Amino acid sequence: MADPAEDDPPRNRTRTDVRPTGIDDAVDAYLGHVRLERGYSEHTVAAYASDLADLTRFAEARAVTTVDGVDLDLLRDWLWEATERGLARATVSRRAASARGLCAWLERTGALPTDPAARLRAPRARRSLPRVVAAPAVSALLDGLQARAAGGEPVPVRDLAVIEMLYACGLRVSELVGLDIDDIDRGNRTVRVTGKGSKERVVPYGAPAAAALDRYLASGRPALLAASSSSEGAASGHAGRAVFVGVRGGRLGVRSVHRLVAGLLEELPGSGPAGPHAFRHSAATHLLDGGADLRAVQEFLGHASLGTTQIYTHVSAERLKQTYRTAHPRA
């Protein structure tokens, strides 16, 4: 999750005496800022809202209702209480980031004379290695989907194209379901993706994904739209220009893709979440295993920070260690 305290550089402002702002009002204004001006996703905004609602509750229980009563000791006590309640280290770290973002913004806007969270620290979240499906397993899985799609039924044809694009382009599930027809350049085999923070990138895809996508657009998508328009109880909202559509004619939903992927990965070995992100993790790791440059993978995935991409170097290193332990005679 992004830390908005790092997004805006401090600005020198001439501050005047202002009436103390209620914590509730300050939180509402801050959430509006990160949603509208920063362009954060609804998922990220909801996480901030949950964290800051808990901070508001904690402060009010200690008779602190305005932002001028929020100090470093209060924030430390809040994080300590979360730790004592057994919340995960990652959750406590995220709460600290939410508080830092709020307080930094209050200081910049003049609601507070100083930033009380500037020295707030929380335990670092342990970064677990993402789930990666081995390349042979991905190939076998796609071969199985291709066999299902051989009969020409629209849903299997669509599902094959969905998984091919997830893996070929390393897409987030939100990016996949958000694709419109105009985003695809079939001649150049590229797709224009709108990622986090409304940032666009252009990603290539290969021949197998192109074949699956072309077939879906030629037969699967029209069949799904025709069936939905003629069936009783069809969804009133049409898919419009959406690339991937559901059986009721609307844009394919995130939950539907999660269900599809969970079913496919259920029987495969490996730990970690069995969701669409597994194909994104796998694509990045396989690129690095094949010799791709780390910065090229960063651009491919749409990561703002190279540090985020570096997690996949650890995955590759772990895979190398495992291979060494099982194959080297003196391991």
LOKOLVO-287560 format. One line per 10 residues: number of its first residue (from 0); for each residue x, y, z of C-alpha. Coordinates in Angstrom, 2 decimals. Layout:
NUM> X:Y:Z; ...
This chain:
0> 0.00:0.00:0.00; 1.34:3.41:-0.87; 2.43:5.71:1.94; 1.05:9.17:1.06; 3.43:10.79:3.53; 6.13:10.13:0.93; 4.16:11.43:-2.05; 4.10:15.13:-1.37; 7.33:16.96:-0.53; 7.04:19.34:2.41
10> 6.09:22.86:1.45; 6.88:26.03:3.23; 3.64:27.71:4.17; 2.77:30.79:6.15; 0.43:29.48:8.79; -2.18:31.42:10.63; -4.07:30.50:13.78; -6.95:28.25:12.83; -9.74:26.69:14.78; -8.84:23.14:15.88
20> -10.22:20.61:13.42; -12.23:17.63:14.64; -10.53:14.31:13.97; -13.58:12.98:12.12; -13.65:15.98:9.79; -9.91:15.80:9.23; -10.05:12.12:8.32; -12.92:12.70:5.88; -11.03:15.53:4.18; -7.85:13.48:4.01
30> -9.62:10.49:2.45; -11.09:12.81:-0.14; -7.57:14.08:-0.86; -6.05:10.64:-1.46; -9.06:9.51:-3.50; -9.50:12.54:-5.77; -6.11:14.23:-5.89; -3.85:11.21:-5.48; -6.02:8.85:-7.50; -5.68:5.96:-5.06
40> -7.85:2.90:-5.66; -11.02:2.33:-3.66; -9.35:-0.68:-2.05; -6.47:1.47:-0.76; -8.80:4.26:0.39; -10.94:1.71:2.24; -7.83:0.43:4.05; -6.91:3.98:5.13; -10.50:4.62:6.22; -10.54:1.50:8.38
50> -7.22:2.33:10.03; -8.10:5.97:10.72; -11.56:5.07:12.03; -9.82:2.90:14.61; -7.44:5.75:15.44; -10.43:8.08:15.91; -12.08:5.57:18.23; -8.88:5.20:20.25; -8.40:8.96:20.53; -12.01:9.65:21.54
60> -11.75:7.02:24.27; -8.98:9.21:25.68; -11.02:12.42:25.32; -9.07:13.57:22.24; -11.53:14.82:19.63; -9.52:17.43:17.70; -6.35:17.04:15.71; -4.34:19.34:17.96; -4.62:16.66:20.65; -2.97:14.01:18.50
70> 0.65:13.61:19.54; 3.40:11.02:19.20; 2.58:9.35:22.52; -1.06:8.87:21.52; -0.04:7.33:18.20; 2.49:5.01:19.86; -0.11:3.89:22.40; -2.53:3.19:19.56; -0.03:0.97:17.77; 0.90:-0.73:21.04
80> -2.76:-1.53:21.69; -3.03:-3.05:18.21; 0.00:-5.23:18.92; -1.43:-6.33:22.28; -4.70:-7.27:20.52; -2.70:-9.70:18.40; -3.03:-7.87:15.09; -0.61:-9.02:12.42; 2.67:-7.21:12.00; 1.65:-6.20:8.48
90> -1.58:-4.65:9.81; 0.26:-2.65:12.46; 2.75:-1.42:9.85; -0.08:-0.38:7.57; -1.77:1.51:10.41; 1.44:3.39:11.09; 1.62:4.34:7.40; -1.99:5.57:7.49; -1.30:7.74:10.53; 1.88:9.14:8.99
100> 0.02:10.03:5.82; -2.76:11.81:7.71; -0.45:13.76:10.01; 1.92:14.79:7.23; -1.04:16.09:5.22; -2.41:17.99:8.25; 0.98:19.64:8.75; 1.25:20.58:5.07; -2.23:22.09:4.99; -1.64:24.11:8.16
110> -4.10:22.24:10.38; -1.17:21.26:12.61; 1.97:23.30:13.30; 4.18:20.19:13.26; 3.87:16.57:12.20; 3.40:14.40:15.31; 3.93:11.19:13.34; 7.28:12.17:11.84; 9.09:9.87:14.32; 6.41:7.17:14.44
120> 7.81:3.72:13.81; 6.16:0.33:13.59; 7.53:-3.18:13.19; 8.38:-3.95:9.60; 6.00:-6.33:7.89; 7.58:-9.63:6.97; 7.44:-9.94:3.20; 6.35:-13.44:2.34; 7.45:-14.75:-1.01; 4.62:-14.75:-3.55
130> 3.22:-17.96:-4.98; 4.86:-18.93:-8.25; 3.61:-21.66:-10.55; 6.43:-23.48:-12.32; 6.64:-22.89:-16.06; 5.87:-26.53:-16.97; 2.80:-26.44:-14.72; 1.59:-23.24:-16.38; 2.01:-24.85:-19.80; 0.11:-27.95:-18.70
140> -2.65:-25.82:-17.23; -3.01:-23.81:-20.44; -2.99:-27.00:-22.50; -5.91:-28.24:-20.40; -7.82:-25.00:-20.96; -7.14:-25.23:-24.68; -8.57:-28.75:-24.74; -11.71:-27.49:-22.97; -12.04:-24.67:-25.49; -11.64:-27.00:-28.49
150> -15.40:-27.53:-28.68; -15.99:-23.83:-29.26; -18.23:-23.19:-26.25; -17.96:-19.44:-25.48; -17.16:-19.68:-21.75; -14.18:-22.08:-22.13; -12.96:-19.99:-25.09; -13.15:-16.88:-22.89; -11.49:-18.58:-19.92; -8.53:-19.64:-22.04
160> -8.07:-16.04:-23.25; -8.37:-14.73:-19.67; -5.60:-16.97:-18.31; -3.37:-16.49:-21.36; -3.57:-12.69:-20.95; -3.06:-12.78:-17.17; 0.13:-14.77:-17.63; 1.38:-13.29:-20.91; 1.05:-9.68:-19.72; 1.51:-10.08:-15.96
170> -1.75:-8.21:-15.40; -3.44:-7.41:-12.13; -6.98:-8.79:-12.13; -8.41:-5.25:-11.98; -6.38:-4.36:-15.08; -7.63:-7.43:-16.92; -11.34:-6.88:-16.27; -10.92:-3.15:-16.99; -9.66:-3.72:-20.54; -11.67:-2.21:-23.37
180> -11.55:-3.20:-27.04; -9.71:0.02:-27.92; -6.93:-0.92:-25.47; -5.81:-3.83:-27.64; -3.50:-3.42:-30.63; -3.84:-6.83:-32.25; -1.48:-5.97:-35.08; 1.41:-5.18:-32.74; 0.32:-7.64:-30.05; 0.26:-5.03:-27.32
190> -2.30:-3.97:-24.75; -2.68:-0.58:-23.09; -3.22:-1.07:-19.37; -4.46:1.40:-16.76; -2.82:0.42:-13.48; -2.59:1.80:-9.97; -2.87:5.56:-9.65; -4.43:5.68:-13.14; -0.97:5.16:-14.67; -0.94:3.74:-18.18
200> 1.57:1.33:-19.65; 1.79:-0.68:-22.86; 2.53:-4.40:-22.47; 3.34:-6.94:-25.20; 1.88:-10.43:-25.44; 2.96:-13.46:-27.40; 1.60:-15.75:-30.10; -0.33:-18.21:-27.85; -2.12:-15.36:-26.07; -2.79:-13.69:-29.42
210> -4.38:-16.86:-30.82; -6.57:-17.31:-27.73; -7.59:-13.65:-27.65; -8.34:-13.45:-31.39; -10.49:-16.55:-31.20; -12.40:-15.21:-28.20; -13.02:-11.83:-29.84; -14.13:-13.49:-33.08; -16.49:-16.08:-31.61; -16.63:-16.28:-27.82
220> -17.44:-12.66:-27.01; -20.13:-12.26:-29.69; -21.74:-15.52:-28.56; -21.82:-14.42:-24.92; -23.33:-11.05:-25.82; -25.91:-12.64:-28.12; -26.92:-15.21:-25.51; -27.23:-12.59:-22.78; -29.36:-10.26:-24.91; -31.81:-13.03:-25.79
230> -32.08:-14.71:-22.39; -34.67:-13.83:-19.80; -33.33:-11.96:-16.80; -30.27:-10.77:-18.65; -28.27:-8.03:-16.97; -29.54:-4.58:-17.78; -26.03:-3.12:-17.88; -24.39:-3.97:-21.21; -20.67:-4.68:-21.42; -20.14:-1.73:-23.76
240> -16.54:-1.88:-25.02; -15.34:-4.35:-22.37; -13.03:-7.04:-23.71; -14.04:-9.75:-21.25; -17.75:-10.24:-20.60; -19.80:-12.51:-18.39; -22.66:-14.82:-19.24; -25.18:-12.08:-18.40; -23.69:-9.59:-20.80; -21.91:-7.29:-18.39
250> -18.21:-6.69:-17.90; -16.55:-9.76:-16.39; -16.13:-9.26:-12.64; -13.09:-9.67:-10.41; -14.80:-12.38:-8.34; -15.49:-14.46:-11.43; -11.81:-14.40:-12.37; -10.84:-15.30:-8.80; -13.17:-18.31:-8.86; -11.77:-19.44:-12.21
260> -8.15:-19.20:-11.06; -8.80:-20.77:-7.65; -10.32:-23.80:-9.35; -7.38:-24.14:-11.71; -4.69:-23.82:-9.02; -6.44:-25.96:-6.43; -4.71:-29.17:-7.49; -1.31:-27.65:-8.20; 1.51:-27.79:-5.63; 2.65:-24.62:-3.92
270> 1.75:-22.43:-0.98; 0.25:-18.96:-0.95; -2.99:-17.48:-2.25; -4.51:-19.28:-5.23; -5.67:-16.09:-6.95; -5.02:-14.29:-10.24; -1.93:-12.61:-8.81; -0.20:-16.00:-8.91; 0.03:-15.67:-12.69; 1.46:-12.14:-12.36
280> 4.06:-13.42:-9.88; 4.83:-16.37:-12.14; 5.25:-14.20:-15.24; 7.69:-11.87:-13.45; 9.72:-14.73:-11.98; 9.90:-16.59:-15.28; 11.07:-13.43:-17.04; 13.89:-13.01:-14.54; 14.74:-16.71:-14.72; 15.02:-16.26:-18.49
290> 17.50:-13.41:-18.15; 15.25:-10.34:-18.34; 16.59:-7.10:-16.89; 15.08:-6.10:-13.54; 14.11:-2.63:-14.76; 12.43:-4.10:-17.83; 10.37:-6.32:-15.51; 9.55:-3.27:-13.40; 8.18:-1.49:-16.47; 6.36:-4.64:-17.58
300> 4.57:-4.92:-14.24; 3.95:-1.19:-13.80; 5.70:-0.96:-10.44; 6.40:2.57:-9.25; 9.40:1.40:-7.22; 12.18:-0.94:-8.27; 12.17:-2.23:-4.69; 8.75:-3.77:-5.26; 10.05:-5.66:-8.29; 13.08:-6.94:-6.37
310> 10.91:-9.40:-4.45; 11.02:-11.55:-7.59; 14.80:-11.75:-7.44; 14.36:-13.33:-4.02; 11.88:-15.79:-5.52; 14.39:-16.74:-8.21; 17.11:-17.12:-5.58; 14.90:-19.38:-3.48; 14.11:-21.52:-6.53; 17.84:-21.80:-7.27
320> 18.56:-22.87:-3.68; 15.84:-25.50:-3.82; 17.17:-26.86:-7.09; 20.68:-26.89:-5.67; 19.61:-28.76:-2.55; 17.83:-31.44:-4.56; 20.29:-31.78:-7.46; 23.81:-31.04:-6.25; 25.65:-34.13:-4.93; 27.32:-32.16:-2.12
330> 24.36:-29.96:-1.14
